[in-house]
Amino acid sequence: MNIHKINARDLPDLWFQAVHDILDCGKRFLIDRGSYSGQTRLEYDYFIAHVKYPGTQPLLPDIPPACGIPNPVEEEYLLGGGKYKRSYVEYIMTGHKEPGESYTYGERLTKAPITGEKRIWWDRENKEIIDRREVDGKIVFEENGILYLNQIEWVIDTYRKYGERNNQMVLQVAHPTDLTLLDPPCLRSIDTRIQEGQLSFFVYFRSWDLWGGLPANLAGIQFLKEYMAGQIGVEDGEMIVESKGLHLYGYAEDLAKLRCMKV
């Protein structure tokens, strides 16, 4: 198994290097299940990238006009407006879910139900097991008798109250029962760390569309990181991203070759 590593200056640099290298280093696989089942895709065995300055503008890929191809992600898709009723940033940072959506990343991050034994321990105020906090309507809130946790605000509050050396502050997207979904979340977790006065993210995707998914995902996650850093009172930091399934679908191969001038 080949572990492909990239050191990137910013998000557009990461995207370009990953697209460029997969054309030479990716392995071709037949898709057995999920999106584009029956087609083939180029995929890294395992991918890891270190982005030093992910907040550098622009966040979206750089496509020279001479390439004659559109940007894989429209700015309106990221920020909203035009033909997009909902911005991708909203999809990540709010709990809103449209009919027919089995999940959103924002729902998982901002409206996680506290159920089962955890709810029992919470109600019993079992402080030996549960970090029980006030139901304040923001960090912890109740709707129709169900108690919910906003992970983003909980992590912010914890860093502010207890300091930076804390290895517990992971934003969890995955649920064990996601195995029952035909299309479970690709983003599984965003781990966090504050070091040298900067908030950095460690992001893991189980499967990841390189052409359009990666740039949209990381731009949205960067907005989240900047928000959290500002609320905590630290600087925006670095980003390390990983995936065992970063891939380029067949339809995007010709576009990738045009962008990398490998036609």
N, C-alpha and C positions, 0 to 999 in steps of 0.2 A: 504493500500500500504506500502510495506516494503522498506525503504531506506537503502541500504547496503553500509557501509562505510569501507574503508581500509586505513591504514597508512602504507606506504611502504618506504623502504630504497632507492631502485633504481628500474629501469624498469623491470629487471628480477624478482625481489621480488614482484612487483605489479602483473605481469602476473601470477606467481605461486599462490599467494594468491587468485586472482580472479578465476582461474581455479579450485583450491581446493574448494573454498566456493560455487561456483555455483552448484557443484555436490550435495550439501546438501541443499542450499538455493534457487536455481533456480526453477522457475515454468515452467511446460511443456505446450507449446502452439503449436497449428497448424498454419502453415504459410499460410495465405490467399492469399498473393500477393507478388511479388518481387522474389528475389533470393530464390531458393529451395521451391517454392510454392508447397503446398500439403504435405510437410514433417513437422516434428515436431522439435522443438528446446527448450533447456533450456534457460530461460531468467530471468534476474533480473528485479524486478519492477522498481527500479531506483538505479543507481550505482554512487558512488562518491569516488575518491581516491586522497590522498595527497602523492606525491612522493617528498621526501626531497632532494635526490641527483640523479636526473635523468640523469646526465652526466657521472655517474660512468660506467666504462667499465667492462665487455662487455654490450652492449645495448640490445642484443637479449637474449631470454630465455636460461636458463641453463638446459640442458637435460643430466642427468648422463648416461654414457654408459650402465649401468646395465638395464636401462629401455628398451633398444632395439628399440627405435623409433627415427625418424629423428627430427631435430629442425624444428618447424613450419615455420621458415623463414630462408632461406639461406642468408649468408652474401653477396654473389654475387647479390642476388635480391636487397639488400639494397644499395650496393655501385657500382653495375655494374660489367660487365665482364662475362666470361664463356658463358653460353647460353643466358644471358640477354643483349639485345642491349641497353636498357635504364635502368639506376638505379632508384630506388624508390626515392632517394634524388632529382634526376632531375625532376621526376614527380611532386614533391612538390614545387620545387624552381625555375622552369623555365616555360615559357609559351608554350613550345612545345606540340603539340597535334597531335596524329596520325589520319589518316583517319578512320572514324567509331567511334571515341571517341566523345561523346556528350559534355564532359568537362574533364578537369584535375584539380586537386587542384592547381597546379602551374599556369595554365592559369587564374584561378579565382583570385589568389593572385598577379600575376605579370602583368596581361594584362586585367584590368577591364575597359571597355569602359565608357567614360564620355558622356552621351547622354541626350536627352530630355531637360527639364528645366535647369538641371545643366550645360549642354553645352551652353545654351543660356545665363545663368548668367555668365558663364566663359568668353564667347566671349564679353559680355557687360562690363566685369570687375566690376561686382557688388560686391564690397568688403564688403557690409553689410550682404551678404549671403554666398559668396564663399571665401574660403581661396585660392585665386588664386596665383599660383607659376609659375616660369619660365618653359617653355617647354624645358627641358634640355636634352631630349633623354634618360634619365635614370629613373628619378622619374615620369615625365610626358613626353609622347612621342606621335608622330603622325604617322599613317600609312594609306595611301590611304584616307586622309581627315578625318579619325576617330582619336579622341584623346583618349589616354589610360593612365590609372593610374597603376603604380607599387606600390601596397599597402605596400609591404615589405620595399621598399626604402623610401616611404613616411613616414612610422612610424619611421624608423631610423632617417630620416632628422628632423622630428618634435621633437623627444626627444633631439637630439643634439642642436637644435636651441632654444627650449623653456623650457627645463628642464624636471624633472622626474614626477612632480605632475600633471599628465594629464590622465583623465579617458576616453578620447575619442578614444584611439588608439586600435581599435579592427580590426583584420584581418578578413574580411567577405568572406565566401565561398558561402553561400546561396544566391539565388535570389528568389524573390516571384514567378517568372514564372517557377521555378523548379518543381512546382506542376504538370506541364504538362509533365514532363519526367516520363517514366516508371521506371527508376532507378535513382532517384535524388541523389545528393551527400550525403554521410553519415556524413562527417565532415561539420559542419555548421559554426563554428566560432572559432577563437583563440584570446581570449582577452589577453591583456598584462598589466604588471605593473612593475615599477621599485621601489624597496624599499630596503633600507639598502645597496645600491650599487649593487643590483642584479636584473636581468631581469627574471621575472617569467611568465609562460603561464597558462591560464585558458582555457581548451579545451573542446568543447562540440560536441558529436556525437549523431545524432538522432537514428541511428541504428549502431551496432558495432559487428563484428565477433571477438569473444574473442580468438579463437585458433590461427589464423594466422594474422588476421587484426590488432588487438590491438598492438602486438609487432612491426610489420612493420610500422604502422602509427606513433607510439610514437617515435620509433628510428629516423624516418625521420623528425618528428617535433622537436626532440631534436637537430638534425643537424641545422635546421632552427634557433632555439633559440640561439645556440652557435654562429652562424654567425651574427645574429642581435646584440647580446650582445657585440661581438667584434667590430662591426662597430660603435655602440653607445659609447663604451668605459666604459662598466660596466661588472660586473662578471655574469657568468651563474647562474641562480637561480633555483627555485623550479617549480613543475608542479602540477596543480590540474586538474583532468580529470573527466568528467561527461557523463552519457548517460542514456536515458530512454529505451534503447534497447540493452544493452550488452548481447550477447547470445552465446550459444555453440550449433552448428549444430549437428544433430544426428550422422553424420559420425565421429565426433571428440570425442564423449563421451568415447568410449573405449580407445582412445589415452590418454584422460585426466585422466582416471582411472589408466592407466599404469604409467603416470608421477607422479600421487599423491599416488601411491601404494594403491589404493582402489579396486583392482581387487578381 
